[in-house]
Amino acid sequence: EERNIAVQTTQTVARSIQFMVTRQNINGGWVSVALTSQVVLAMRLAAGIDPSLLRLFNNTPTAKDYLKKAIQQNLLLVTTATPTPSSIQTITQGELAYIMLALRAMCVNTTQFANVNLNQQMVLRLQKFELGFNQRYPYALGILALCLNNYKVSQKIASTFYHTQDTDGSWLDVDTTSLAIMALNCVGGYSGAVQSGIHWLLKQQNKKTFLFGNEYSTSHAIHALLSAKVPVSTWNYPKVLQALFQMRKYDGSFGRVDNTAAVLPSLTGTTFFDLKTVTCKPPSGAINSSVVTIVYAIRYRCPSYVNIIDTSSLTISAQAGSSMITFMKTAAGMSNAFNYTLKYHATFDAYTVETINGVSGSTSNNVCYWFLQYDLTKKQVPLGVSHFKPKNNDELSFVYRKPLGQK
């Protein structure tokens, strides 16, 4: 069972990372500040990717650039003399906490990001925060963000939150209780409250499905239980993982980007607490040393024989050092327009393209052929699909055309 889980985890993480990478926007983010931060956390914790280097194309913003711009444009600074911002256009406390966690995942100093001391801004918000019945989640997230960025949270702030614990040991629901366990465990000094929270959380586990609710809530619970070092035999972690695997979609994701980002760290046994020891390598021009992302398309330039419209480009990620075939396999799994067949040549221990999208490798009279080339320069790739290893940010296409120089 352990080996099966390990294989499923590796495959799911790889496909889910690809699912998220292909949904990055040209501005470097994913729809919103909170979602961008969640994706950054998932990539760092589940796959070890340094998201500060992640970009859709050459010269486009990274996730770090996106978050910096968001801070510059939308963070209403709070001082001791000003009220807590309430404008819908400003970054909320919960969003600020997510940003701080994402910056920690990218090894960015939160005391001087975009010329703002985010730690100080979070503290001022917590001090002014009206901790109502439904506001405990962002408060706990704020405490956790400060603690994991090595800021000593004051006794007053921690105690204020501690006293919102319900008599049954919970903090409202599974998600908030899980965060509360992590936040107070990180701060220290609240072991009784933490143990009560864990006791309540364990009682919420479904004895038949082993889940703690939906995939999002279950992922929160896994974070809390692992970070608190609750014995996995107590809550049958392998069964929880198997139940989560059952929730995967055909593309390997968990349906939406937010659900996928939430689940991934849970599958690999990492938690927010792993951000304490995260390290980042200097930029190398790639997403990181282990992941390569390319843009790939199919183009038809032989109208006399093939009248097919060009495909839309796909953004695909794979492990660094992967051959072009690996990227082709991924593309084919995303769209039938990228389906292909190969022919094996034992003499060279290599494959050549036989068909793409049902179009043969050459026309009947050998006028047009499939050529792999760089999309911008139109320069032909000098190696075959077995031996060519794309580099990060390559823009490639298979083009059905006549050989250069042939009329």
Salt bridges, closest charged atoms under 4 A:
ASP50 OD1 - ARG44 NH2 3.71
ASP166 OD1 - ARG136 NH1 3.23
ASP258 OD2 - ARG256 NH2 2.92
ASP310 OD2 - ARG299 NH1 3.90
ASP310 OD2 - ARG301 NH1 2.87
ASP375 OD2 - ARG299 NH2 2.62
